Amino acid sequence: MIVISSFDGMTPSALWQDLRMGVENLRAWKRTAVVTDIGWMTHVTALFGWMTPGQTRHFPLAERDAAIAWAAESTPTD
């Protein structure tokens, strides 16, 4: 689950760390819940979610508990 309540940019170092962690654990991802009210991030999730392994779904911040429940559910391949 990724929760983004605000976004003011990202340093190159932070981007590298995030990318490295993602690639190292890529095959372990079954579901990714992106929790944010930032409009452009919602669109990016919809456009590029297919590039992440498993399922990807957007939730508004007010539905954080639903995102946790969804991300914790078993997938058919578990």
Distance bins in CASP14 RR format, pairs under 12 A and 6 or more apart:
PFRMAT RR
TARGET T0000
AUTHOR 0000-0000-0000
RMODE 2
METHOD distances of the structure
MODEL  1
1 29 0 0 0 0 0 1 0 0 0 0 0
1 30 0 0 0 0 0 1 0 0 0 0 0
1 31 0 0 0 0 1 0 0 0 0 0 0
1 32 1 0 0 1 0 0 0 0 0 0 0
1 33 1 0 1 0 0 0 0 0 0 0 0
1 34 0 0 0 0 1 0 0 0 0 0 0
1 35 1 0 0 1 0 0 0 0 0 0 0
1 36 0 0 0 0 0 1 0 0 0 0 0
1 56 0 0 0 0 0 1 0 0 0 0 0
1 57 0 0 0 0 0 1 0 0 0 0 0
1 58 0 0 0 0 0 1 0 0 0 0 0
1 59 0 0 0 0 1 0 0 0 0 0 0
1 61 0 0 0 0 0 1 0 0 0 0 0
1 63 0 0 0 0 0 1 0 0 0 0 0
1 64 0 0 0 0 1 0 0 0 0 0 0
1 65 0 0 0 0 0 1 0 0 0 0 0
1 66 0 0 0 0 0 1 0 0 0 0 0
1 67 1 0 1 0 0 0 0 0 0 0 0
1 68 1 0 0 1 0 0 0 0 0 0 0
1 69 0 0 0 0 0 1 0 0 0 0 0
1 70 0 0 0 0 1 0 0 0 0 0 0
1 71 1 0 1 0 0 0 0 0 0 0 0
1 72 0 0 0 0 1 0 0 0 0 0 0
2 18 0 0 0 0 1 0 0 0 0 0 0
2 21 0 0 0 0 0 1 0 0 0 0 0
2 22 0 0 0 0 0 1 0 0 0 0 0
2 29 0 0 0 0 0 1 0 0 0 0 0
2 31 0 0 0 0 0 1 0 0 0 0 0
2 32 1 0 0 1 0 0 0 0 0 0 0
2 33 1 0 0 1 0 0 0 0 0 0 0
2 34 1 0 1 0 0 0 0 0 0 0 0
2 35 1 0 0 1 0 0 0 0 0 0 0
2 36 1 0 0 1 0 0 0 0 0 0 0
2 38 0 0 0 0 0 1 0 0 0 0 0
2 41 0 0 0 0 1 0 0 0 0 0 0
2 44 0 0 0 0 0 1 0 0 0 0 0
2 45 0 0 0 0 1 0 0 0 0 0 0
2 49 0 0 0 0 0 1 0 0 0 0 0
2 52 0 0 0 0 0 1 0 0 0 0 0
2 56 0 0 0 0 1 0 0 0 0 0 0
2 57 0 0 0 0 0 1 0 0 0 0 0
2 58 0 0 0 0 0 1 0 0 0 0 0
2 59 0 0 0 0 0 1 0 0 0 0 0
2 61 0 0 0 0 0 1 0 0 0 0 0
2 64 0 0 0 0 0 1 0 0 0 0 0
2 67 0 0 0 0 1 0 0 0 0 0 0
2 68 0 0 0 0 0 1 0 0 0 0 0
2 71 0 0 0 0 1 0 0 0 0 0 0
3 32 0 0 0 0 0 1 0 0 0 0 0
3 33 0 0 0 0 1 0 0 0 0 0 0
3 34 0 0 0 0 1 0 0 0 0 0 0
3 35 1 0 1 0 0 0 0 0 0 0 0
3 36 1 0 0 1 0 0 0 0 0 0 0
3 37 0 0 0 0 0 1 0 0 0 0 0
3 38 0 0 0 0 0 1 0 0 0 0 0
3 41 0 0 0 0 0 1 0 0 0 0 0
3 58 0 0 0 0 0 1 0 0 0 0 0
3 59 0 0 0 0 1 0 0 0 0 0 0
3 60 0 0 0 0 0 1 0 0 0 0 0
3 61 1 0 0 1 0 0 0 0 0 0 0
3 62 0 0 0 0 0 1 0 0 0 0 0
3 63 0 0 0 0 0 1 0 0 0 0 0
3 64 1 0 0 1 0 0 0 0 0 0 0
3 65 0 0 0 0 0 1 0 0 0 0 0
3 67 0 0 0 0 1 0 0 0 0 0 0
3 68 0 0 0 0 1 0 0 0 0 0 0
3 71 0 0 0 0 0 1 0 0 0 0 0
4 10 0 0 0 0 0 1 0 0 0 0 0
4 18 0 0 0 0 0 1 0 0 0 0 0
4 33 0 0 0 0 0 1 0 0 0 0 0
4 34 1 0 0 1 0 0 0 0 0 0 0
4 35 1 0 0 1 0 0 0 0 0 0 0
4 36 1 0 1 0 0 0 0 0 0 0 0
4 37 0 0 0 0 1 0 0 0 0 0 0
4 38 1 0 0 1 0 0 0 0 0 0 0
4 39 0 0 0 0 0 1 0 0 0 0 0
4 40 0 0 0 0 0 1 0 0 0 0 0
4 41 1 0 0 1 0 0 0 0 0 0 0
4 42 0 0 0 0 0 1 0 0 0 0 0
4 44 0 0 0 0 0 1 0 0 0 0 0
4 45 0 0 0 0 0 1 0 0 0 0 0
4 58 0 0 0 0 0 1 0 0 0 0 0
4 59 0 0 0 0 0 1 0 0 0 0 0
4 60 0 0 0 0 0 1 0 0 0 0 0
4 61 0 0 0 0 1 0 0 0 0 0 0
4 64 0 0 0 0 0 1 0 0 0 0 0
4 67 0 0 0 0 0 1 0 0 0 0 0
5 35 0 0 0 0 1 0 0 0 0 0 0
5 36 1 0 0 1 0 0 0 0 0 0 0
5 37 1 0 0 1 0 0 0 0 0 0 0
5 38 0 0 0 0 1 0 0 0 0 0 0
5 41 0 0 0 0 0 1 0 0 0 0 0
5 60 0 0 0 0 0 1 0 0 0 0 0
5 61 1 0 0 1 0 0 0 0 0 0 0
5 62 0 0 0 0 0 1 0 0 0 0 0
5 64 0 0 0 0 1 0 0 0 0 0 0
6 36 0 0 0 0 1 0 0 0 0 0 0
6 37 0 0 0 0 1 0 0 0 0 0 0
6 38 1 0 0 1 0 0 0 0 0 0 0
6 41 0 0 0 0 0 1 0 0 0 0 0
6 61 0 0 0 0 0 1 0 0 0 0 0
7 14 0 0 0 0 0 1 0 0 0 0 0
7 34 0 0 0 0 0 1 0 0 0 0 0
7 36 0 0 0 0 1 0 0 0 0 0 0
7 37 0 0 0 0 0 1 0 0 0 0 0
7 38 1 0 1 0 0 0 0 0 0 0 0
7 39 0 0 0 0 0 1 0 0 0 0 0
7 40 0 0 0 0 1 0 0 0 0 0 0
7 41 1 0 0 1 0 0 0 0 0 0 0
7 44 0 0 0 0 0 1 0 0 0 0 0
8 14 0 0 0 0 0 1 0 0 0 0 0
8 38 0 0 0 0 0 1 0 0 0 0 0
9 15 0 0 0 0 1 0 0 0 0 0 0
9 38 0 0 0 0 0 1 0 0 0 0 0
9 40 0 0 0 0 0 1 0 0 0 0 0
9 41 0 0 0 0 0 1 0 0 0 0 0
10 16 0 0 0 0 1 0 0 0 0 0 0
10 17 0 0 0 0 1 0 0 0 0 0 0
10 18 1 0 0 1 0 0 0 0 0 0 0
10 19 0 0 0 0 0 1 0 0 0 0 0
11 17 0 0 0 0 1 0 0 0 0 0 0
11 18 0 0 0 0 0 1 0 0 0 0 0
12 18 0 0 0 0 0 1 0 0 0 0 0
12 19 0 0 0 0 0 1 0 0 0 0 0
13 19 0 0 0 0 0 1 0 0 0 0 0
13 20 0 0 0 0 0 1 0 0 0 0 0
14 20 0 0 0 0 0 1 0 0 0 0 0
14 21 0 0 0 0 0 1 0 0 0 0 0
15 21 0 0 0 0 0 1 0 0 0 0 0
15 22 0 0 0 0 0 1 0 0 0 0 0
16 22 0 0 0 0 0 1 0 0 0 0 0
16 23 0 0 0 0 0 1 0 0 0 0 0
17 23 0 0 0 0 0 1 0 0 0 0 0
17 24 0 0 0 0 0 1 0 0 0 0 0
18 24 0 0 0 0 0 1 0 0 0 0 0
18 25 0 0 0 0 0 1 0 0 0 0 0
19 25 0 0 0 0 0 1 0 0 0 0 0
19 26 0 0 0 0 0 1 0 0 0 0 0
20 26 0 0 0 0 0 1 0 0 0 0 0
21 28 0 0 0 0 0 1 0 0 0 0 0
21 29 0 0 0 0 0 1 0 0 0 0 0
22 28 0 0 0 0 1 0 0 0 0 0 0
22 29 1 0 0 1 0 0 0 0 0 0 0
22 32 0 0 0 0 0 1 0 0 0 0 0
22 51 0 0 0 0 0 1 0 0 0 0 0
22 52 0 0 0 0 1 0 0 0 0 0 0
22 53 0 0 0 0 1 0 0 0 0 0 0
23 29 0 0 0 0 0 1 0 0 0 0 0
23 52 0 0 0 0 0 1 0 0 0 0 0
23 53 0 0 0 0 0 1 0 0 0 0 0
25 32 0 0 0 0 0 1 0 0 0 0 0
25 52 0 0 0 0 0 1 0 0 0 0 0
25 53 0 0 0 0 1 0 0 0 0 0 0
26 32 0 0 0 0 0 1 0 0 0 0 0
26 51 0 0 0 0 0 1 0 0 0 0 0
26 52 0 0 0 0 1 0 0 0 0 0 0
26 53 1 0 1 0 0 0 0 0 0 0 0
26 54 0 0 0 0 0 1 0 0 0 0 0
27 52 0 0 0 0 0 1 0 0 0 0 0
27 53 1 0 0 1 0 0 0 0 0 0 0
27 54 0 0 0 0 1 0 0 0 0 0 0
27 77 0 0 0 0 0 1 0 0 0 0 0
28 52 0 0 0 0 0 1 0 0 0 0 0
28 53 0 0 0 0 1 0 0 0 0 0 0
28 54 0 0 0 0 0 1 0 0 0 0 0
28 78 0 0 0 0 0 1 0 0 0 0 0
29 49 0 0 0 0 0 1 0 0 0 0 0
29 51 0 0 0 0 0 1 0 0 0 0 0
29 52 1 0 0 1 0 0 0 0 0 0 0
29 53 1 0 1 0 0 0 0 0 0 0 0
29 54 1 0 1 0 0 0 0 0 0 0 0
29 55 0 0 0 0 1 0 0 0 0 0 0
29 56 0 0 0 0 1 0 0 0 0 0 0
29 71 0 0 0 0 0 1 0 0 0 0 0
29 75 0 0 0 0 0 1 0 0 0 0 0
29 77 0 0 0 0 0 1 0 0 0 0 0
30 52 0 0 0 0 0 1 0 0 0 0 0
30 53 1 0 0 1 0 0 0 0 0 0 0
30 54 1 0 1 0 0 0 0 0 0 0 0
30 55 1 0 0 1 0 0 0 0 0 0 0
30 56 0 0 0 0 0 1 0 0 0 0 0
30 57 0 0 0 0 0 1 0 0 0 0 0
30 70 0 0 0 0 0 1 0 0 0 0 0
30 71 0 0 0 0 1 0 0 0 0 0 0
30 72 0 0 0 0 1 0 0 0 0 0 0
30 73 0 0 0 0 1 0 0 0 0 0 0
30 74 0 0 0 0 1 0 0 0 0 0 0
30 75 1 0 1 0 0 0 0 0 0 0 0
30 76 0 0 0 0 1 0 0 0 0 0 0
30 77 1 0 0 1 0 0 0 0 0 0 0
30 78 1 0 0 1 0 0 0 0 0 0 0
31 49 0 0 0 0 0 1 0 0 0 0 0
31 52 0 0 0 0 1 0 0 0 0 0 0
31 53 0 0 0 0 1 0 0 0 0 0 0
31 54 1 0 0 1 0 0 0 0 0 0 0
31 55 1 0 1 0 0 0 0 0 0 0 0
31 56 1 0 0 1 0 0 0 0 0 0 0
31 57 1 0 0 1 0 0 0 0 0 0 0
31 59 0 0 0 0 0 1 0 0 0 0 0
31 67 0 0 0 0 1 0 0 0 0 0 0
31 68 0 0 0 0 0 1 0 0 0 0 0
31 69 0 0 0 0 0 1 0 0 0 0 0
31 70 1 0 0 1 0 0 0 0 0 0 0
31 71 1 0 1 0 0 0 0 0 0 0 0
31 72 0 0 0 0 1 0 0 0 0 0 0
31 73 1 0 0 1 0 0 0 0 0 0 0
31 74 0 0 0 0 1 0 0 0 0 0 0
31 75 1 0 0 1 0 0 0 0 0 0 0
31 76 0 0 0 0 0 1 0 0 0 0 0
31 77 0 0 0 0 0 1 0 0 0 0 0
31 78 0 0 0 0 0 1 0 0 0 0 0
32 45 0 0 0 0 1 0 0 0 0 0 0
32 48 0 0 0 0 0 1 0 0 0 0 0
32 49 1 0 0 1 0 0 0 0 0 0 0
32 50 0 0 0 0 0 1 0 0 0 0 0
32 51 0 0 0 0 0 1 0 0 0 0 0
32 52 1 0 1 0 0 0 0 0 0 0 0
32 53 0 0 0 0 1 0 0 0 0 0 0
32 54 1 0 0 1 0 0 0 0 0 0 0
32 55 1 0 0 1 0 0 0 0 0 0 0
32 56 1 0 1 0 0 0 0 0 0 0 0
32 57 1 0 0 1 0 0 0 0 0 0 0
32 58 0 0 0 0 1 0 0 0 0 0 0
32 59 0 0 0 0 0 1 0 0 0 0 0
32 67 0 0 0 0 1 0 0 0 0 0 0
32 70 0 0 0 0 0 1 0 0 0 0 0
32 71 1 0 0 1 0 0 0 0 0 0 0
32 75 0 0 0 0 0 1 0 0 0 0 0
33 45 0 0 0 0 1 0 0 0 0 0 0
33 49 0 0 0 0 0 1 0 0 0 0 0
33 52 0 0 0 0 0 1 0 0 0 0 0
33 54 0 0 0 0 0 1 0 0 0 0 0
33 55 0 0 0 0 1 0 0 0 0 0 0
33 56 1 0 0 1 0 0 0 0 0 0 0
33 57 1 0 1 0 0 0 0 0 0 0 0
33 58 1 0 0 1 0 0 0 0 0 0 0
33 59 1 0 1 0 0 0 0 0 0 0 0
33 60 0 0 0 0 0 1 0 0 0 0 0
33 61 0 0 0 0 0 1 0 0 0 0 0
33 63 0 0 0 0 1 0 0 0 0 0 0
33 64 0 0 0 0 1 0 0 0 0 0 0
33 65 0 0 0 0 0 1 0 0 0 0 0
33 66 0 0 0 0 1 0 0 0 0 0 0
33 67 1 1 0 0 0 0 0 0 0 0 0
33 68 1 0 0 1 0 0 0 0 0 0 0
33 69 0 0 0 0 1 0 0 0 0 0 0
33 70 1 0 1 0 0 0 0 0 0 0 0
33 71 1 0 1 0 0 0 0 0 0 0 0
33 72 0 0 0 0 1 0 0 0 0 0 0
33 73 0 0 0 0 0 1 0 0 0 0 0
34 41 1 0 0 1 0 0 0 0 0 0 0
34 42 1 0 0 1 0 0 0 0 0 0 0
34 43 0 0 0 0 0 1 0 0 0 0 0
34 44 0 0 0 0 1 0 0 0 0 0 0
34 45 1 0 1 0 0 0 0 0 0 0 0
34 46 0 0 0 0 1 0 0 0 0 0 0
34 48 0 0 0 0 0 1 0 0 0 0 0
34 49 0 0 0 0 1 0 0 0 0 0 0
34 52 0 0 0 0 1 0 0 0 0 0 0
34 55 0 0 0 0 0 1 0 0 0 0 0
34 56 1 0 0 1 0 0 0 0 0 0 0
34 57 1 0 0 1 0 0 0 0 0 0 0
34 58 1 0 1 0 0 0 0 0 0 0 0
34 59 1 0 0 1 0 0 0 0 0 0 0
34 60 0 0 0 0 0 1 0 0 0 0 0
34 61 0 0 0 0 0 1 0 0 0 0 0
34 63 0 0 0 0 0 1 0 0 0 0 0
34 64 0 0 0 0 0 1 0 0 0 0 0
34 67 0 0 0 0 1 0 0 0 0 0 0
34 70 0 0 0 0 0 1 0 0 0 0 0
34 71 0 0 0 0 0 1 0 0 0 0 0
35 41 0 0 0 0 1 0 0 0 0 0 0
35 42 0 0 0 0 0 1 0 0 0 0 0
35 45 0 0 0 0 0 1 0 0 0 0 0
35 56 0 0 0 0 0 1 0 0 0 0 0
35 57 0 0 0 0 1 0 0 0 0 0 0
35 58 1 0 0 1 0 0 0 0 0 0 0
35 59 1 0 1 0 0 0 0 0 0 0 0
35 60 1 0 0 1 0 0 0 0 0 0 0
35 61 1 0 0 1 0 0 0 0 0 0 0
35 62 0 0 0 0 1 0 0 0 0 0 0
35 63 1 0 0 1 0 0 0 0 0 0 0
35 64 1 0 1 0 0 0 0 0 0 0 0
35 65 0 0 0 0 1 0 0 0 0 0 0
35 66 0 0 0 0 1 0 0 0 0 0 0
35 67 1 0 1 0 0 0 0 0 0 0 0
35 68 0 0 0 0 1 0 0 0 0 0 0
35 70 0 0 0 0 0 1 0 0 0 0 0
35 71 0 0 0 0 1 0 0 0 0 0 0
36 42 1 0 0 1 0 0 0 0 0 0 0
36 43 0 0 0 0 0 1 0 0 0 0 0
36 44 0 0 0 0 1 0 0 0 0 0 0
36 45 0 0 0 0 1 0 0 0 0 0 0
36 57 0 0 0 0 0 1 0 0 0 0 0
36 58 1 0 0 1 0 0 0 0 0 0 0
36 59 0 0 0 0 1 0 0 0 0 0 0
36 60 1 0 0 1 0 0 0 0 0 0 0
36 61 1 0 0 1 0 0 0 0 0 0 0
36 62 0 0 0 0 0 1 0 0 0 0 0
36 63 0 0 0 0 0 1 0 0 0 0 0
36 64 0 0 0 0 0 1 0 0 0 0 0
36 67 0 0 0 0 0 1 0 0 0 0 0
37 58 0 0 0 0 0 1 0 0 0 0 0
37 59 0 0 0 0 1 0 0 0 0 0 0
37 60 1 0 1 0 0 0 0 0 0 0 0
37 61 1 0 1 0 0 0 0 0 0 0 0
37 62 0 0 0 0 1 0 0 0 0 0 0
37 63 0 0 0 0 0 1 0 0 0 0 0
37 64 0 0 0 0 0 1 0 0 0 0 0
38 44 0 0 0 0 1 0 0 0 0 0 0
38 45 0 0 0 0 0 1 0 0 0 0 0
38 58 0 0 0 0 0 1 0 0 0 0 0
38 60 0 0 0 0 0 1 0 0 0 0 0
38 61 0 0 0 0 1 0 0 0 0 0 0
39 45 0 0 0 0 1 0 0 0 0 0 0
39 46 0 0 0 0 0 1 0 0 0 0 0
39 58 0 0 0 0 1 0 0 0 0 0 0
39 60 0 0 0 0 1 0 0 0 0 0 0
39 61 0 0 0 0 0 1 0 0 0 0 0
40 46 0 0 0 0 0 1 0 0 0 0 0
40 47 0 0 0 0 0 1 0 0 0 0 0
40 48 0 0 0 0 0 1 0 0 0 0 0
40 58 0 0 0 0 0 1 0 0 0 0 0
41 47 0 0 0 0 0 1 0 0 0 0 0
41 48 0 0 0 0 0 1 0 0 0 0 0
41 49 0 0 0 0 0 1 0 0 0 0 0
41 56 0 0 0 0 0 1 0 0 0 0 0
41 58 0 0 0 0 1 0 0 0 0 0 0
41 59 0 0 0 0 0 1 0 0 0 0 0
41 60 0 0 0 0 0 1 0 0 0 0 0
41 61 0 0 0 0 0 1 0 0 0 0 0
42 48 0 0 0 0 0 1 0 0 0 0 0
42 49 0 0 0 0 0 1 0 0 0 0 0
42 56 0 0 0 0 0 1 0 0 0 0 0
42 57 0 0 0 0 0 1 0 0 0 0 0
42 58 1 0 1 0 0 0 0 0 0 0 0
42 59 0 0 0 0 1 0 0 0 0 0 0
42 60 0 0 0 0 1 0 0 0 0 0 0
42 61 0 0 0 0 0 1 0 0 0 0 0
43 49 0 0 0 0 0 1 0 0 0 0 0
43 58 0 0 0 0 1 0 0 0 0 0 0
44 50 0 0 0 0 0 1 0 0 0 0 0
44 51 0 0 0 0 0 1 0 0 0 0 0
44 52 0 0 0 0 0 1 0 0 0 0 0
44 56 0 0 0 0 0 1 0 0 0 0 0
44 58 0 0 0 0 1 0 0 0 0 0 0
45 51 0 0 0 0 0 1 0 0 0 0 0
45 52 0 0 0 0 1 0 0 0 0 0 0
45 55 0 0 0 0 0 1 0 0 0 0 0
45 56 1 0 0 1 0 0 0 0 0 0 0
45 57 1 0 0 1 0 0 0 0 0 0 0
45 58 1 0 1 0 0 0 0 0 0 0 0
45 59 0 0 0 0 1 0 0 0 0 0 0
45 60 0 0 0 0 0 1 0 0 0 0 0
45 67 0 0 0 0 0 1 0 0 0 0 0
46 56 0 0 0 0 1 0 0 0 0 0 0
46 57 0 0 0 0 1 0 0 0 0 0 0
46 58 1 0 0 1 0 0 0 0 0 0 0
47 56 0 0 0 0 0 1 0 0 0 0 0
47 58 0 0 0 0 0 1 0 0 0 0 0
48 56 0 0 0 0 1 0 0 0 0 0 0
48 58 0 0 0 0 0 1 0 0 0 0 0
49 55 0 0 0 0 1 0 0 0 0 0 0
49 56 1 0 1 0 0 0 0 0 0 0 0
49 57 0 0 0 0 1 0 0 0 0 0 0
49 58 0 0 0 0 1 0 0 0 0 0 0
50 56 1 0 0 1 0 0 0 0 0 0 0
50 57 0 0 0 0 0 1 0 0 0 0 0
53 75 0 0 0 0 0 1 0 0 0 0 0
53 77 0 0 0 0 0 1 0 0 0 0 0
54 71 0 0 0 0 0 1 0 0 0 0 0
54 75 1 0 0 1 0 0 0 0 0 0 0
54 76 0 0 0 0 0 1 0 0 0 0 0
54 77 0 0 0 0 1 0 0 0 0 0 0
54 78 0 0 0 0 0 1 0 0 0 0 0
55 70 0 0 0 0 1 0 0 0 0 0 0
55 71 0 0 0 0 1 0 0 0 0 0 0
55 73 0 0 0 0 1 0 0 0 0 0 0
55 74 0 0 0 0 0 1 0 0 0 0 0
55 75 1 0 0 1 0 0 0 0 0 0 0
55 76 0 0 0 0 0 1 0 0 0 0 0
55 77 0 0 0 0 0 1 0 0 0 0 0
55 78 0 0 0 0 0 1 0 0 0 0 0
56 67 0 0 0 0 0 1 0 0 0 0 0
56 70 0 0 0 0 0 1 0 0 0 0 0
56 71 0 0 0 0 0 1 0 0 0 0 0
57 63 0 0 0 0 0 1 0 0 0 0 0
57 66 0 0 0 0 1 0 0 0 0 0 0
57 67 1 0 0 1 0 0 0 0 0 0 0
57 69 0 0 0 0 0 1 0 0 0 0 0
57 70 1 0 0 1 0 0 0 0 0 0 0
57 71 0 0 0 0 1 0 0 0 0 0 0
57 73 0 0 0 0 0 1 0 0 0 0 0
58 66 0 0 0 0 0 1 0 0 0 0 0
58 67 0 0 0 0 1 0 0 0 0 0 0
58 70 0 0 0 0 0 1 0 0 0 0 0
59 65 0 0 0 0 1 0 0 0 0 0 0
59 66 1 0 0 1 0 0 0 0 0 0 0
59 67 1 1 0 0 0 0 0 0 0 0 0
59 68 0 0 0 0 1 0 0 0 0 0 0
59 69 0 0 0 0 0 1 0 0 0 0 0
59 70 1 0 0 1 0 0 0 0 0 0 0
59 71 0 0 0 0 1 0 0 0 0 0 0
60 66 0 0 0 0 1 0 0 0 0 0 0
60 67 0 0 0 0 1 0 0 0 0 0 0
61 67 0 0 0 0 1 0 0 0 0 0 0
63 69 0 0 0 0 1 0 0 0 0 0 0
63 70 0 0 0 0 1 0 0 0 0 0 0
63 71 0 0 0 0 0 1 0 0 0 0 0
64 70 0 0 0 0 0 1 0 0 0 0 0
64 71 0 0 0 0 0 1 0 0 0 0 0
65 71 0 0 0 0 0 1 0 0 0 0 0
65 72 0 0 0 0 0 1 0 0 0 0 0
66 72 0 0 0 0 0 1 0 0 0 0 0
66 73 0 0 0 0 0 1 0 0 0 0 0
67 73 0 0 0 0 0 1 0 0 0 0 0
72 78 0 0 0 0 0 1 0 0 0 0 0
END
